[in-house]
Amino acid sequence: MTLAVLLAGQWMSTAQAVAGDTGSSAGPVISHPEDADNPYAAAVVALTGPAPATTMDVLPASFEMHMGYTPTVVTGVPTDPDGGCSSPVPLPDRFTPLRRTHDFGYDLLRAAAADGRPLGSWARFALDRMLIEAMQRSCDDPACATAARVARIGLAWNTWRQFGGPPTRQESIPQLVSTTVERALVDRQPTEEFS
């Protein structure tokens, strides 16, 4: 019981620290120097920038081979047309297109890793920030704003738990618990923030 309380406290405090204050935009995303020649870095920068449709101009040819689909552009924003974005709590329908864009962004990270050149954690943090800020902008009532805050903490926890690396799919409850414990006990890299 004590271990469960300690882990829950660690999770909440770390998730809040990682999520940071997303009330103001951190400005344009610029990839880290170690990823400067990685074509997937250019795609993440375009997707999280002011003209996300330009992602299609820089999308590496290997993306479709690795991920099995071509993104669909909806109202000027590339998306995973079948993206579902898992969440343990129900989220407002207005978040669905935003989550599909985020799913596409995560697929960029997976494809980069499949190419043998995974992007640094800056890319995942940028994609998470993009989703959270879009959710917050879409809200016009307290229930939606609360859902966006809950999603922000859950997203931050998941990114923290996976060390900011390429996201994994369909983890079981035991896997979620074991990776949370591992992350809480092993600090492999400094915590970055969404702000």
Secondary structure as UniProt FT lines:
FT   HELIX           2..19
FT   HELIX           33..35
FT   TURN            36..37
FT   HELIX           39..47
FT   HELIX           52..54
FT   HELIX           55..58
FT   HELIX           62..67
FT   STRAND          72..74
FT   TURN            75..76
FT   STRAND          77..79
FT   TURN            81..82
FT   HELIX           93..95
FT   HELIX           96..114
FT   TURN            115..116
FT   HELIX           121..138
FT   HELIX           142..161
FT   TURN            162..164
FT   HELIX           173..185
//
